[in-house]
Amino acid sequence: MRPNKKFTVAASMLVLLVLLASFSTPPVAHAATTITVSPAAMNGWVFSDDGVAGVGVANFMIGPGTPPSGAGSVHFVLDATARETISTMAYANTKFSTLTTLQYATYRASVDAGNNLAVALQFDFDNNLDDLDTGWKGRMVFEPYMAAGGTVLQNTWQTWDAMTGKWWGSNAAAAPCLQASPCTWAQVLSNFPNGGIRAGGYTHLKAGGPAPGFEGYADKLIIGVSGAETTYDFESSSNAGLYMSPSATAIPVGGTATFGLNVASINNLYGYQFSTSHTANVSAVAAFYNGFFTTLPPAFIPTAWNKDCSSGTACKFAVSHVDPQLARTGSGMLASVTYTGLTPGTVPLAFSGDILSDKNGNAIAHSSTGATLIVYGYGTVYGMVNLQGRAAPLDATGTVTLTDASAFFPPVVATYGPLTGNYTVTVPAQAGGTTYNLAANHSLYLHNTLTAGGPMVTPGGSATVAATLLKGGDATNDGAIDVTDLTCIGGAFGGAPTLCGTTGSSDINADGVVNILDLVLAGGNYGLAAPQPW
């Protein structure tokens, strides 16, 4: 057949236009954002003691030296057992394969030169974000000494590219990338192609582990997702003043939290006095921190103001330097208070009677900023999950996930009984009550969600949730019942169970054979997709 001349000319012109367009169109620019994280605007970041006892404080400071972004940084100081983090849920449910930049800077101030530690970058880990297993899988950890050329220097800002270093997981789910055999980032992606930051999980900057006492800083964390980069700039208060850090945190009854009492951007400080107030929901123990401003002799401390918390609802601090001690200029931590939760409630923490003085007895103008501590308890949720076509779940692959509707607490995941489908879950609850949304999951079944009218749980209380029935037939475990499920069940019909997809089965009702009982579950629910109503 001879070619159509008009067609070939038109086609040639089209190709030429496409080529010209490709030369004239500018490249697509990925978005770049800078977010400042400070005591006044945490922007989704939270401080935590990581659930480990010990004396440790995480806060914001001016400096040290010239940080890589702005004038301040996030600061950690810990004893030998403490662990402290600053964390965000901004990257929850993000696959590792979509991360394109992981960089941050650290500064190690510890006088102990016997180790090579600095602030670590960590992710709450899920080895497969695509499956239904939402259980705890530990964390995936990068430490600066594991970077290319990873020698941690003292009193020096250093920038690390975490994608060129090695990573290790804290849980067996991260095998083979465990601490004894860390993996390159390429190996992490190869071993966990669907791995990532777990749903409801955090991205952390963490100090401690434990380590033999540590003081260090971090700044300019850059995280890129599919080329779009966000820089987190950690900053202290820009005005002279007293402030507490963290600005807010929560502990259970019986738990502890340590707050740093800090001074920012102060000139010629020679002495200070202040009280910190709290409510009877907590008890308090205080300590001076002899870093920025020492209280050691010849400094003088009035008897009743020696970090005294004996009143029950206040702690008192006062100290003056004594010549030849010099005035201090800059920012730093003066003291700390460790609170233990006694009863649930919101505890406002505040400075009062605060006076900062120079060597001439002149009061130094300053602001003061307190903090909030929430003490919570625990309640219990009861319920039952039934599976369509089964007398009982018959196995332990089912889970119930309870998610705080206010997003204050992280999700709680529990299994339900394989013989009864019953579950009993203990969840954290604030004093006024916490409302939970629920999701019930089971292999080969569509998951159900309860996002309105979920149970409200109070400390020491309990709530019973109506039973729910999961619809069966999702043989491939892909969240939808369609022709692929019918095909797999039909292909094994009359015989032994076979694998469907990568994790599924043709035996929907788990009776050991594939027959009409399995097929009708998929047929009767054909076209449905998760989530289904409770």
Buried (B, 14 or more C-beta within 10 A) or exposed (E): EEEEEEEEEEEEEEEEEEEEEEEEEEEEEEEEEEBBBBBBEBEEBBBBBBEBEBBBBBBBBBBBEEBBBBBBBBBBBBBEBBBBBBBBBBBBEBBBBEBBBBBBBBBBBBEEEEBBBBBBBBBBBBBBBBBBBBEEBBBBBBBBBBBEEBEBEEEEBBBBBBBBBBBBBBBEBBEEBBEEEBBBBEBBBEBBEEBBBBBBBBBBBBBBBBBEBBBBBBBBBBBBBEEBBBBBBBBBBBEBBBBBBBBBBBBBBEBBBBBBBBBBBBEBBBBBBBBBBBBEBBBBBBBBBEEBBBBEEEBEBEEEBBBBBEEEBBBBBBBBBEEEBEBBEBBBBBBBBBBBBBBBBBBEBBBEEBEBBBBEEEEBEBEBBBBBBBBBBBBBBEBBBBBBBBEEBBEEBBBBBBBBBEEEBBBBBBBBBEEEBEBEBBBBBBBEBBBBBBBBBBBBBBBBBBEEEBBBBBBEBEBEBEEBBBBBBBBBBBBBBBEBBBBBBBEBBEEEBBEBBEBBBBBBBBBEBBBEBBBBBBBBBBEBEBBBEB
